[in-house]
Amino acid sequence: MRARAVVPVLGAGLLLAACGSAGQQSAPSPGSTSAPASAPAAAPAAAGVPTPSASSTAEPAPDPRLLPVIRAVVAASIPTASGKVEDRVFRGRNGQPFTVQEFLMACGRYDARAVHASLEELTSGLPADAFVVYLAPDKSSIRRAALGSRAPALLDCADDVRAATESVWPTTSGTVAPLRPSVAAVESASPGSTYPYGDSHWTARGARVWVRDLVLRYERQGLLPAGTWARARIEQGPKALFTSTLLASIGVKHSERIATEKIVRAGVTTTTSSSPGLGNPTLDIRSTSATGARLVPGRTVLVRDSFVWRALPSLQPFFSRLTVVHWAEFDRMVRTGTLPTADRYVFESVQRGWVSRAAKLSDPQVQVALRSALGR
């Protein structure tokens, strides 16, 4: 196996040093655009600030862009009670909030071509459907205009990671499937539909982009018959009251009603059981069909972050068995040799988590464990 192709580097020492050098800045007023204007509902942040993995043998040199981005964040964002830089909130035009993790977490050494080579080695000899990584876009990559004039400084790392990733994987047909272009097209056609005002996670409409792409992928691969997606019915639910924990963290009360939806397939029924797991319980979702509607056969393991929640009601009726595991539980399973045997693994990661998760999936220990779980 290849050596790790990515090294995330955003340690606590660097954060503290950067804060000190940036000085004590006053918080910008909400709604400002010259200073900052700025998970399932009320979900936690999709991932924390990346740190080197436990298997790293040496402390890597920091990404040279890291300190300037931290300084830009400190100068432009509002602190929370935690006092941590990574918990600060940026407010953009009309006061729209963004988690600053979208700006910080991409500041790691990342070579998209090396990651591609590593994943090609991982998937060599595996069936075409055995492995895929879907990248959910950060809100800031869809609502960039809301960041105002500070966008280039805040997104210095994130823009480069997105550009490199979408250059190596320009469509969603490869081992890594960036969803930003498709979600951006939906947002352009229906402004405000893909992300709530007060949350960093996509809406059910944004999540539908992923569900559709995955179902069409399985149609092309022969796991589902052609026309499966076209025959599925989108059922709109009542609008759910969402209270913004992002804004609450800076003392601002905000609630909004957001649309809910799920995919319904005639004759398909689903049952769910759960078991303890790190980062939320592990779910075991099983579906049956009374009408002969085909389901993705065998067992599919979905490794996910908090972006999964608004997609899950629409994902589940397409799979005969779907095991849903948090990334933290996946790490534990790799360490303990308990990854579940499956026919395929689907990984979902928000963009801001990709630098560290690309490193994880390029790790030889992880790749050996995955190939074993896939029967290789």
KOLGUBA-77902 format. One record per residue: residue in three letters; x, y, z of N, C-alpha, C, O, CB in turn. Coordinates in steps of 0.001 Angstrom, whole numbers, plus 500000, padded with zeros to 6 digits. Glycine has a CB too. Example, Ala and Ser with C-alpha at 12.3 -4.5 7.8 and 13.67 -1.06 7.14 Angstrom:
<rs>
ALA513190494310507800512300495500507800513200496700507800514236496681508465511308495527509046/SER512850497750507080513670498940507140512900500030507870513409501138508039514084499402505725/
</rs>
This chain:
<rs>
MET500837498802500000500000500000500000500876501253500000502008501236500483499051500003501222/ARG500337502326499456501088503562499394501138504233500764500301503983501631500476504503498362/ALA502124505074500931502183505880502142501037506884502122500468507169501068503555506603502269/ARG500709507413503284499619508368503374499861509542502445500960510092502387499448508852504807/ALA498814509918501718498966510948500697498587512334501176498818513316500471498145510600499508/VAL498010512432502361497547513713502854497941513839504306497875512864505055496025513868502678/VAL498354515036504719498688515246506126497941516470506632498324517592506299500223515415506321/PRO496863516291507445496166517442507996496977518053509126497524517326509955494771517046508489/VAL497062519375509174497907519996510193497242521245510756497458522347510252499283520346509613/LEU496454521080511774495860522224512427495837521951513918494774521727514496494437522513511883/GLY496997521967514538497103521632515944496758522789516849496715523942516421498475521156516248/ALA496510522468518117496124523484519090497211524535519258496905525714519433495813522839520431/GLY498495524121519207499581525076519361499573526128518277499786527311518544500900524364519365/LEU499326525691517042499275526643515937498102527595516085498216528784515787499187525910514607/LEU496965527067516550495801527921516740496089528999517779495770530172517579494587527086517160/LEU496693528588518887496991529554519941498000530590519465497851531783519731497520528839521184/ALA499027530127518758500036531057518249499417532060517297499723533251517333501161530300517549/ALA498537531551516442497911532443515471497017533461516146496986534629515761497112531648514461/CYS496284533007517165495412533944517868496229535039518526495848536210518512494564533215518914/GLY497360534648519105498208535638519765498744536648518780498747537849519048499356534962520483/SER499201536158517626499778537070516649498727537925515986499012539021515504500539536305515606/ALA497471537403515963496402538192515351495938539309516263495340540281515803495228537304514992/GLY496210539177517560495789540222518490494350540053518903493627539240518327495985541586517876/GLN493928540802519883492557540734520372491702541680519546491750542896519729492477541088521887/GLN490928541121518646490099541922517764488690542023518345488211541085518982490067541318516340/SER488044543127518132486663543241518579485765542486517623486043542400516427486231544718518683/ALA484691541944518156483770541158517324483037542087516368482661543193516756482756540367518202/PRO482824541657515118482096542482514159480619542533514503480105541651515192482287541953512741/SER479952543542514035478532543643514304477770542733513382478131542602512212478050545077514157/PRO476697542080513884475905541193513033475396541935511815475000543098511893474731540597513814/GLY475415541232510674474919541813509448475945542600508676475685543027507552473782542673509744/SER477119542800509268478156543561508575478734542737507442478835541515507560479268543987509549/THR479115543374506350479777542656505263481213543082505104481994542378504462479039542867503966/SER481587544213505668482985544612505608483781543874506675484892543409506420483127546134505783/ALA483206543769507878483666542783508843482736541615508608482067541651507575483639543315510366/PRO482604540613509400481802539479509055480336539672509228479892540073510304482215538355509826/ALA479642539431508315478261539222508573478182537803508949477208537871509699477351539580507384/SER478533536540508953479033535122508941478871534696507574479197533558507240478278534148509930/ALA473004521259512345473544520048511893472672518923512100473023517797511748474766519804512493/PRO471334516859510960469938517193510967469674518277511954470523518553512802469099515994511269/ALA468491518930511879468258520115512661468938519997514006468865518986514704466777520359512833/ALA469607521096514328470332521164515594471414520109515716471796519730516824469376521026516736/ALA471919519624514560472992518629514612474301519308514964474451520508514737473119517879513268/PRO475255518565515515476555519141515827477348519411514564476973518957513483477338518221516748/ALA478442520148514694479307520394513541479728519080512931479932518091513635480541521218513939/ALA479858519072511597480104517812510906481404517159511283481538515939511194480079518028509448/ALA482369517956511704483650517373512106484441518423512853484171519616512710484450516848510877/GLY485389518014513630486222518954514372487412519389513557487614518925512435486687518342515675/VAL488192520271514116489410520705513442490359519530513320490590518844514315490081521872514199/PRO490930519259512130491748518077511955493070518158512699493668519228512812492004517852510503/THR493511517038513197494821516908513812495492515691513215494810514826512667494721516797515362/PRO496816515596513305497481514444512726496947513144513306496656513072514500498976514537512946/SER496814512106512468496278510842512941497240510182513910498436510474513933495985509913511772/ALA496673509265514723497475508610515751498607507801515151499597507514515824496604507718516605/SER498463507425513863499493506600513238500625507423512628501585506860512102498872505733512174/SER500519508777512695501588509609512162502877509355512939502846509220514162501200511103512222/THR503985509290512255505259509003512905506080510256513148507052510209513902506055508031512076/ALA505717511383512529506463512617512720505512513789512592504523513728511862507624512735511706/GLU505822514852513308505008516065513218505310516756511897506448517171511678505280517023514421/PRO504316516895510996504596517478509686504736518993509762504265519626510707503499517110508701/ALA505381519555508769505455521009508664504063521543508365503312520906507626506471521447507563/PRO503696522700508919502350523220508703502158523726507289503112524120506618502055524326509684/ASP500918523710506848500552524344505591500859525835505732500381526460506679499034524091505231/PRO501638526427504824502012527840504976500829528797504942500947529940505383502976528223503898/ARG499682528342504421498507529215504363497713529219505663496799530025505834497608528792503225/LEU498063528316506580497257528144507783497174529409508627496077529851508970497814527025508612/LEU498315529995508966498287531156509851497552532347509241496788533002509950499696531560510205/PRO497751532659507943496961533757507375495459533507507430494688534438507661497372533994505946/VAL495032532259507222493600531970507286493092532123508715492012532670508938493308530548506763/ILE493873531640509688493462531809511082493357533285511431492409533700512097494450531107512030/ARG494319534078510987494269535514511270493017536151510634492362537002511236495554536210510746/ALA492708535716509408491510536243508750490253535853509525489330536655509665491420535730507299/VAL490222534622510026489078534155510812488936534962512094487841535415512429489224532664511142/VAL490049535143512816489995535869514090489565537322513860488808537883514652491374535822514801/ALA490047537917512785489703539308512493488255539473512070487685540554512223490605539847511415/ALA487647538412511538486360538572510872485196537866511539484063537996511073486470538093509495/SER485430537120512618484370536285513166484075536619514618484791537391515257484741534827513042/ILE483021536029515117482532536298516466482885535126517369482597533981517021481001536551516465/PRO483499535381518519483857534277519411482640533693520113481620534362520281484867534744520444/THR482764532442520517481736531773521304482248531582522723483386531933523036481340530412520670/ALA481407531027523569481771530868524981482953529934525164483658530029526169480587530348525773/SER483191529023524205484289528067524348485648528744524263486629528237524807484187526992523286/GLY485715529891523581486978530572523379487850529953522306488938530461522034487722530607524647/LYS487402528869521687488201528181520674488025528850519314486918529226518930487811526693520594/VAL489129528988518600489053529598517272488118528810516366487329529397515625490446529687516642/GLU488203527477516420487405526658515508485914526678515809485120526179515011487891525250515548/ASP485514527250516955484099527349517292483502528709516937482302528924517113483905527078518763/ARG484327529625516442483835530967516132482832530925514973482770529951514223485012531904515787/VAL482062531983514846481008532069513825481229533322512986481413534419513514479586532086514479/PHE481206533138511690481291534263510753479881534600510297479104533709509954482216533927509527/ARG479549535892510294478235536321509807478413537112508513479126538114508465477491537178510881/GLY477756536639507487477871537253506171476757538233505893476173538810506811477885536198505110/ARG476474538413504643475418539339504248474097538914504863473779537727504935475299539413502716/ASN473343539891505299472081539663506006472280538873507295471337538283507822471103538931505104/GLY473531538865507804473798538184509059473837536678508977473855536006510008472793538569510034/GLN473852536122507764473823534668507595475060534033508240476181534454507956473747534296506093/PRO474874533025509104476011532458509829476703531329509071476079530572508327475556531951511171/PHE478022531244509290478852530161508760479774529690509874480315530509510617479672530625507504/THR479960528388509999480973527893510914482349528140510316482565527863509136480763526392511213/VAL483285528658511110484616528948510569485399527671510298486473527728509698485397529840511531/GLN484888526523510724485545525271510368485589525079508854486466524386508340484828524093511025/GLU484650525689508144484672525607506684485939526238506108486395525846505034483436526289506098/PHE486502527204506811487694527895506332488972527249506857489982527201506154487650529358506740/LEU488928526754508087490130526242508743490501524822508346491681524505508195489952526299510213/MET489505523973508178489795522539508093490456522104506793491022521014506713488538521773508267/ALA490384522953505783491040522617504517492522522948504522493224522627503563490368523342503378/CYS493014523582505580494426523985505627495305522822506075495829522811507189494614525187506575/GLY495451521871505206496346520750505428497045520417504129496588520801503053495585519526505974/ARG498138519710504227498842519318503002498022518257502284497685517218502852500278518789503318/TYR497710518537501035496767517704500287497212517612498840497397518629498172495328518271500377/ASP497379516405498366497760516147496976496681515261496377496669514050496596499186515473496869/ALA495773515869495619494625515129495095495062513978494190494438512917494195493698516069494330/ARG496125514180493417496569513116492511497147511936493290496972510783492897497615513656491521/ALA497839512228494400498355511152495233497218510387495897497273509164496020499309511705496290/VAL496182511117496326495012510449496900494350509568495844493968508432496123493999511487497455/HIS494219510097494637493628509315493543494407508019493324493811506948493204493596510144492239/ALA495727508113493271496549506921493058496363505918494200496283504712493967498035507311492930/SER496295506423495434496118505545496585494763504835496544494676503640496827496254506343497881/LEU493709505572496191492380504958496135492254503999494953491527503009495031491301506038496046/GLU492952504286493870492949503342492752493601502026493171493149500952492776493682503941491530/GLU494663502113493970495299500897494468494366500161495432494267498935495395496634501233495165/LEU493685500919496292492738500304497219491651499532496487491296498424496889492108501364498105/THR491121500110495416489975499514494725490361498562493603489487497995492948489108500596494169/SER491649498379493373492086497467492313491547496063492562491727495495493639493626497439492219/GLY490894495524491565490358494174491672489014494084492362488434493000492428491316493324492390/LEU488495495203492886487187495195493540486087495455492504486351496087491482487133496258494675/PRO484873494987492745483760495337491859483566496847491792483917497566492728482467494663492330/ALA483010497320490697482876498761490481482039499433491554482232500613491846482266499028489128/ASP481103498686492147480220499288493137480743499182494564480050499590495495478873498652493056/ALA481948498643494765482410498300496107482821499506496942482831499422498170483561497356496011/PHE483158500622496310483724501749497067483426503059496355483629503187495148485252501578497255/VAL482938504037497129482793505393496602482770506360497780482283506031498862481496505533495730/VAL483302507558497554483266508645498537482468509791497932482806510287496858484717509114498941/TYR481407510214498620480644511387498191481015512575499063481074512464500287479117511116498257/LEU481265513715498424481645514926499133480488515924499115480139516466498066482912515548498509/ALA479900516159500284478839517156500427479477518540500502480452518717501232477964516874501694/PRO478965519512499778479621520823499750479427521612501042478384521528501689479099521633498587/ASP480455522377501400480302523357502464479323524428502016479232524759500833481665523981502846/LYS478599524959502980477664526049502680478379527225502021477827527861501123476961526515503962/SER479606527519502460480342528664501907480704528481500446480920529464499738481600528904502703/SER480776527222499974481080526990498564479845527184497688479965527377496478481643525585498370/ILE478662527132498295477407527344497572476933528791497731476366529366496802476320526365498075/ARG477164529368498894476737530742499180477952531666499313478003532499500217475887530787500474/ARG478897531525498442480129532311498516479857533814498517480531534565499222481040531957497353/ALA478884534252497741478603535689497658478234536270499017478457537454499270477477535950496661/ALA477671535443499891477272535927501212478470536244502102478319536914503123476390534902501893/LEU479664535768501723480865536060502508481399537457502241482217537967503005481942535039502211/GLY480942538077501162481376539431500853482846539501500473483402538549499927481116540330502024/SER483461540623500761484836540878500319485863540012501049487006539912500603485175542340500520/ARG485484539396502143486418538566502896486548537151502331487381536378502806485984538494504336/ALA485755536804501343485758535441500811487143534953500395487520533851500793484831535358499635/PRO487930535712499613489230535172499185490158534816500338490827533784500292489917536163498295/ALA490211535657501375491102535369502503490602534182503320491392533331503729491235536601503401/LEU489296534125503558488744533045504364488816531703503645489040530672504279487309533355504734/LEU488629531707502330488548530463501558489858530117500854489864529311499924487439530567500534/ASP490954530711501281492235530485500601492575528999500530492940528498499467493359531243501319/CYS492458528299501640492734526854501638491592526078500982491829525209500143492956526346503078/ALA490365526393501362489210525630500890489066525680499372488741524677498737487943526151501539/ASP489313526871498791489201526993497338490211526086496630489880525437495637489411528454496908/ASP491438526044497144492465525210496515492127523730496616492308522985495653493823525473497152/VAL491637523298497777491282521885497944490124521518497020490144520463496387490909521585499416/ARG489127522378496940487988522099496051488443522040494591488069521128493854486890523178496223/ALA489250523017494181489698523055492790490521521816492448490330521215491391490519524323492526/ALA491435521433493342492259520243493085491408518993493024491609518138492162493332520086494162/THR490459518885493936489597517698493981488746517601492727488645516533492122488697517730495226/GLU488133518712492332487249518684491164488025518586489857487453518240488824486374519922491143/SER489330518889489891490164518677488713490465517191488519490427516683487398491470519472488835/VAL490762516505489615491089515078489531489833514237489357489846513238488638491851514627490782/TRP488738514642490019487459513924489901486416514916489389485634515441490181487014513289491286/PRO486389515185488074485523516243487547484043515879487502483202516760487328485970516609486175/THR483708514595487655482313514162487669482088513312488921483000513111489722481952513359486366/THR480869512823489071480552511987490222480611510497489880480073509671490617479174512340490757/SER481257510154488776481292508753488352482510507997488872482585506781488701481265508678486852/GLY483476508686489507484697508032489961484621507563491397483545507514491994485854508957489805/THR485796507211491956485837506744493340485526507868494323485043507608495425487203506145493652/VAL485798509119493936485415510290494723484430511101493894484672511380492720486667511153495127/ALA483322511474494517482233512125493787481905513471494426481126513520495378480978511222493755/PRO482487514572493919482193515896494482480799516367494060480493516416492869483259516923494035/LEU479967516708495026478590517098494740478409518607494600477311519060494275477687516586495823/ARG479454519394494836479300520845494813478710521365493503477767522155493548480631521497495057/PRO479227520957492329478653521514491098477158521236490957476402522109490531479381520957489897/SER476734520033491309475313519688491169474456520445492172473370520911491826475109518183491345/VAL474926520573493410474166521321494409474117522804494026473089523460494192474790521141495820/ALA475234523324493514475263524724493089474252524987491970473648526058491917476674525108492623/ALA474070524012491080473100524179489988471679524256490535470871525050490052473215523017488977/VAL471366523436491541470040523489492158469842524820492870468781525435492762469851522321493147/GLU470872525269493603470780526551494315470603527703493339469859528642493620472030526781495177/SER471278527642492197471148528697491198469732528752490637469179529828490412472153528486490066/ALA469156527572490416467805527517489864466752527878490902465693528404490559467524526136489308/SER467041527598492168466086527869493248466838528429494447467120527697495395465301526580493643/PRO467166529721494417467984530313495480467410530078496871466213530238497108468135531795495247/GLY468300529693497782467893529467499162467364528081499445466987527789500579466870530446499533/SER467325527200498425466682525897498614467601524829499189467112523838499729466137525417497313/THR468905524995499092469797523885499421470411523962500816470892522951501329470888523819498417/TYR470406525148501444470912525316502813469979526258503564469545527264503003472382525868502815/PRO469662525953504820468887526915505603469724528157505895470950528130505788468398526278506920/TYR469063529221506256469764530447506641470657530192507850471815530610507859468759531575506947/GLY470137529514508866470827529433510143471610528167510406472018527931511543469865529595511199/ASP471838527333509387472514526053509617473635525874508602473600526449507515471512524873509533/SER474634525065508971475736524774508050475473523518507236476239523211506323477040524622508819/HIS474398522778507545474074521537506834473059521792505733472256522721505816473538520481507808/TRP473101520970504715472158521147503619470733520808504044470511520157505065472565520288502434/THR469780521261503246468378520939503447468089519565502841468961518948502231467463522028502821/ALA466856519100503018466447517862502363466550517999500845466866517030500155465013517486502769/ARG466284519203500321466411519406498865467862519311498440468160518726497399465829520772498446/GLY468765519868499216470180519717498899470621518275498986471362517798498126471019520563499822/ALA470171517569500021470542516169500204470008515284499081470599514253498759470032515667501542/ARG468889515691498491468317514891497398469275514773496208469238513786495474466994515508496934/VAL470127515776496022471122515714494950471994514467495120472267513758494152472001516996494942/TRP472426514208496349473245513024496623472455511736496407472938510815495749473782513070498056/VAL471242511669496957470442510446496832470219510112495358470379508964494944469082510603497560/ARG469853511111494581469620510893493148470880510381492467470828509429491689469147512190492472/ASP472020511018492761473259510624492102473632509186492457474075508436491588474394511577492488/LEU473460508794493711473809507438494118472894506411493471473359505362493025473748507308495632/VAL471594506698493413470659505767492778470972505626491293470989504510490773469204506240492973/LEU471220506730490605471560506659489181472883505919488971473047505216487974471644508074488578/ARG473813506071489893475084505338489822474804503832489868475359503064489082476040505759490991/TYR473944503425490790473639502000490922472806501484489743472863500300489413472898501742492234/GLU472043502364489117471369501964487873472403501661486791472297500648486099470394503076487391/ARG473391502523486645474430502311485631475227501039485914475656500352484988475375503520485573/GLN475422500732487187476217499563487569475398498278487607475941497207487880476852499794488918/GLY474091498375487335473246497183487269472728496688488607472096495633488665473995496094486623/LEU472981497423489689472444497013490985470958497319491107470227496635491823473202497700492107/LEU470520498355490400469109498719490337468709498810488869469530499185488032468832500069491085/PRO467474498477488544467058498553487140466949499987486653466664500896487433465728497849486949/ALA467177500186485364467024501515484772465627502043485065464644501308484975467283501478483244/GLY465549503309485413464263503930485700463852503876487162462776504355487521463218503284484884/THR464711503289488024464359503206489450464129504593490037463136504824490727465465502480490237/TRP465049505513489762464886506856490307463651507538489728462910508203490453466131507697490026/ALA463429507376488438462289508034487786460965507549488364459990508300488404462320507784486274/ARG460929506295488811459678505747489352459481506057490835458375505896491351459645504251489146/ALA460513506489491516460386506813492939459582508107493104459592508978492235461791506952493603/ARG458897508207494224458051509376494473458620510203495622458956509674496682456600508944494788/ILE458721511507495391459178512422496432457962512879497226457050513505496686459950513644495824/GLU457963512559498512456840512914499379457263514068500285458161513923501115456369511684500224/GLN456609515206500114456914516374500925456246516240502284455057515936502375456460517668500220/GLY457021516469503341456476516431504685456171517832505178456394518807504461457438515735505633/PRO455661517940506399455413519270506960456726519991507219457750519357507473454598519170508263/LYS456696521287507154457902522048507466458232521901508954457357522007509815457721523547507087/ALA459508521657509232459948521421510601460550522688511183461280523411510504460963520271510656/LEU460239522952512450460822524107513119462271523807513463462566522827514147460020524478514390/PHE463164524648512991464595524474513235465107525672514017464896526819513623465380524306511899/THR465780525401515124466405526453515920467910526404515690468533525358515865466066526295517436/SER468485527515515305469895527561514914470803527482516136470857528412516941470189528841514121/THR471515526363516268472521526255517328473766527072516968474511527503517848472901524773517567/LEU473979527276515679475121528074515233474975529508515729475921530078516274475244528044513690/LEU473794530092515541473560531448516013473427531498517530473840532469518164472311532021515362/ALA472852530448518110472727530420519569474090530463520250474224530983521358471968529173520010/SER475112529906519570476454529873520173477048531271520332477993531463521097477388529015519324/ILE476493532249519609476968533637519760475869534513520362475908535739520257477422534216518390/GLY474889533864520995473874534600521736472745535160520912472042536062521367474502535690522448/VAL472549534645519702471478535133518832470401534058518725470690532914518372472027535513517419/LYS469176534425519026468057533489518908467495533543517491467160534612516981466951533813519948/HIS467397532376516869466847532323515507466203530970515268466816529928515500467950532590514448/SER464964530992514802464275529775514395463695529990513009463350531112512637463163529385515412/GLU463592528923512257462989528983510923462340527650510626462664526641511253464044529338509836/ARG461442527641509690460803526391509278461440525936507969461532526694507004459251526567509117/ILE461877524677507963462534524154506777461763522951506237461166522184506993463990523768507090/ALA461789522810504939461035521745504281461627520375504613462840520231504764461018521963502757/THR460764519386504724461183517999504906460636517172503746459625517521503136460691517433506280/GLU461317516080503459460855515202502399461460513822502568462434513641503297461205515778501026/LYS460872512852501886461437511519501821461052510895500497460105511334499845460961510647503004/ILE461790509871500101461476509123498886460614507927499265460922507198500209462775508666498146/VAL459548507737498528458649506613498752458684505715497525458549506184496395457198507100499050/ARG458868504409497758458806503419496677457652502471496967457547501920498063460158502632496538/ALA456809502291495996455602501489496182455957500089496681456775499396496076454805501402494867/GLY455339499681497785455502498330498307456746498111499136456942497014499660455507497382497198/VAL457598499119499274458839498955500040458610499412501480458174500538501721460009499758499387/THR458905498536502425458810498878503839460188498739504480461011497929504053457768497976504563/THR460418499538505504461746499635506113461648499526507628460745500092508243462428500956505719/THR462583498795508225462701498732509678464126499126510067465081498880509330462346497303510214/THR464241499740511235465540500230511702465804499771513127464937499869513995465603501764511619/SER467009499270513359467466498971514713468776499712514935469427500130513978467642497426514935/SER469163499874516195470383500613516485471197499904517549470676499112518334470058502035516930/SER472494500207517556473405499678518552474372500790518928474575501708518134474161498415518027/PRO474982500739520125475886501823520527477051501978519561477549500999519007476416501572521930/GLY477477503218519367478623503493518499479186504857518812478463505728519296478230503404517017/LEU480467505061518543481076506372518753480495507371517769480311507063516591482610506298518607/GLY480205508585518264479722509641517380478285509485516975477894510066515962480553509699516169/ASN477471508749517683476057508429517476475892506922517299476842506241516912475492509188516242/PRO474716506399517574474502504959517407474702504511515964474522505279515019473105504582517867/THR475078503254515827475148502625514511473758502116514165473109501469514987476204501463514481/LEU473300502403512956471965502008512525472048500823511578472947500744510742471241503181511852/ASP471101499905511718470967498790510782469572498902510175468571498660510849471188497384511495/ILE469516499269508905468254499553508221468002498469507180468832498236506301468277500966507557/ARG466864497817507286466531496733506356465212497038505665464243497459506298466453495373507093/SER465192496821504367463993497077503574463561495812502860464388494983502478464236498208502561/THR462268495676502686461695494565501923460698495132500921460178496234501100461007493520502867/SER460442494377499875459526494829498833458405493819498648458650492629498449460275495051497506/ALA457179494308498715456008493449498497455560493476497042454639492754496660454853493882499403/THR456207494303496231455770494478494843456831494043493833456650494207492627455403495927494599/GLY457924493495494326458989493085493416459939494197493051460833494003492228458404492527492180/ALA459762495365493649460697496465493380462085496046493836462257495610494974460251497782494100/ARG463074496173492964464417495723493313465085496663494292464912497881494242465267495589492072/LEU465862496054495194466648496785496174468116496506495918468460495459495368466251496395497622/VAL468993497429496309470429497175496214470716495925497037470441495905498237471280498410496718/PRO471262494888496417471391493606497116472514493597498150473409494442498132471625492504496116/GLY472440492623499045473509492428500016473548493535501053472548494205501314474839492343499313/ARG474708493710501631474883494691502703475731495862502231476818495680501683475525494038503933/THR475219497056502450475947498291502152476264498986503468475369499222504279475122499229501205/VAL477529499313503682477922500083504858478115501530504433478871501820503505479222499508505513/LEU477432502426505115477538503862504851478275504502506024477770504512507146476121504517504644/VAL479463505036505768480247505752506777479953507232506577480103507759505475481805505441506661/ARG479535507896507642478924509219507442479331510218508514479889509863509552477412509097507418/ASP479027511503508220479062512544509230477646513083509378476692512431508952480076513681508855/SER477494514248509966476151514737510278475350515190509056474158515470509186476252515871511242/PHE475960515270507889475205515610506678474258514491506246473401514708505389476164515931505543/VAL474399513317506817473574512194506379472115512352506784471230511819506114474120510903506942/TRP471850513077507872470521512984508471469404513447507562468347512816507523470484513776509722/ARG469603514520506838468509514983505976468418514186504683467493514386503895468686516456505653/ALA469377513279504456469326512389503288468756511024503632468192510357502764470713512224502694/LEU468893510593504884468603509207505238467162508782504947466967507668504461468894508996506688/PRO466136509608505218464772509163504892464576508835503418463720508023503066463784510223505293/SER465369509467502557465248509204501119466170508085500647465883507431499644465547510465500337/LEU467261507859501349468202506801500963467678505401501266467823504483500459469523507005501670/GLN467062505247502447466844503900502970465959502982502117466211501777502124466250504010504306/PRO464938503459501381464104502493500658464737501891499404464087501132498684462836503147500275/PHE466006502225499139466672501649497969467583500470498327468098499803497431467483502719497262/PHE467787500205499611468773499202500031468113498052500772467251498264501625469840499842500916/SER468525496825500442468031495681501202468567495715502630467847495383503571468428494366500514/ARG469837496118502795470405496298504128471429497427504085472381497396503305471055494981504642/LEU471214498414504933472093499576504985472551499761506431471742500035507318471370500865504447/THR473854499609506657474434499816507981475089501191507995475973501469507185475468498690508339/VAL474654502056508919475076503450508936475993503667510135475580503503511283473848504410508988/VAL477243504039509856478301504112510857478932505500510832479262506013509763479373503019510610/HIS479099506104511994479780507395512071481277507206511809481829506136512065479546508059513456/TRP481926508256511295483358508185511034484147507810512294485131507075512205483854509518510486/ALA483731508301513456484450507970514695484337506482515008485297505867515473483904508798515875/GLU483173505909514753482992504477514975483771503676513935484309502613514244481497504105514929/PHE483832504179512713484657503542511685486106503469512138486756502435511982484553504305510354/ASP486621504571512701488000504574513228488174503488514282489154502742514259488353505957513831/ARG487227503403515198487324502389516262487299500983515675488046500111516118486174502556517278/MET486453500764514692486351499442514072487647499054513375488064497896513428485196499411513074/VAL488284500023512723489573499741512075490598499348513133491323498367512968490073500976511262/ARG490656500117514218491645499844515275491433498478515921492395497798516280491583500930516346/THR490184498085516066489878496836516773489647495650515844489356494546516303488664497028517633/GLY489778495879514537489582494784513589488148494301513503487905493115513280490459493640513957/THR487181495221513681485773494823513702484941495486512603483724495607512740485176495151515046/LEU485589495918511509484802496460510391483834495402509894484237494258509684485724496935509234/PRO482566495753509700481602494751509236481881494296507805482216495102506937480190495307509328/THR481740493012507581481843492470506226480669492993505407479533492994505881481864490902506237/ALA480934493435504190479886494033503379480189493833501903481304493480501519479735495526503700/ASP479177494065501094479346494003499639479916495300499086480549495322498031478015493696498963/ARG479676496388499829480165497689499356480221498662500521479477498541501494479262498248498223/TYR481124499635500398481246500726501360481004502048500636481613502326499603482647500716502049/VAL480120502844501187479870504206500709480312505154501812479901505007502963478349504428500330/PHE481143506122501468481606507114502429480995508460502070480977508863500907483160507195502452/GLU480496509145503088479987510515502901480775511437503805480908511176505001478449510612503207/SER481299512513503242482043513498504022481710514890503529481633515131502325483561513244503936/VAL481510515809504468481415517205504083482785517646503569483811517097503970480940518097505281/GLN482793518633502687484040519112502085485092519447503124486262519099502963483773520325501232/ARG484680520126504194485662520584505171486361519440505893487423519640506484484998521478506176/GLY485785518260505855486414517109506473487268516289505528487893515317505955485379516244507061/TRP487313516658504243487926515785503253489435515684503389489990514610503159487586516261501886/VAL490122516764503754491584516689503862491986515614504872492842514781504574492174518061504276/SER491391515623506039491752514616507048491217513245506687491869512241506974491229515023508418/ARG490054513173506069489471511869505744490135511246504519490206510023504405487966512007505506/ALA490614512072503614491417511539502514492681510903503050493121509864502558491765512642501505/ALA493272511536504076494452510954504722494099509611505341494856508646505230495018511908505797/LYS492959509556505985492525508310506628492363507186505601492847506073505812491200508531507381/LEU491685507479504497491423506447503499492671506073502711492684505049502028490342506909502550/SER493724506891502795495001506567502165495937505815503100497007505373502684495673507829501685/ASP495542505669504353496368505005505358496417503504505070495363502889504906495822505272506789/PRO497600502896505004497708501465504696496894500580505647496290499600505211499162501044504741/GLN496875500916506937496116500109507893494626500130507560493959499097507617496345500616509326/VAL494110501300507216492698501426506862492404500663505577491372500000505468492306502907506705/GLN493304500755504608493066500085503333493079498568503485492275497875502861494109500514502311/VAL493974498054504297493991496605504538492681496175505194492098495159504815495203496206505431/ALA492219496951506182490977496617506872489785496665505924488908495804505985490750497566508042/LEU489748497673505042488646497785504098488624496633503098487567496062502833488730499100503361/ARG489773496294502550489806495196501582489400493885502251488744493050501629491214495065500956/SER489780493701503504489364492503504224487858492494504423487214491462504233490078492410505574/ALA487285493643504809485831493731505015485057493503503724483916493043503742485463495092505598/LEU485698493835502597485075493624501286485408492251500684485101491972499526485515494720500326/GLY486039491411501497486305490043501067487510489877500183487583488933499396485142489521500367/ARG488489490814500305489699490733499469490939490626500329492049490548499805489809491955498546/
</rs>
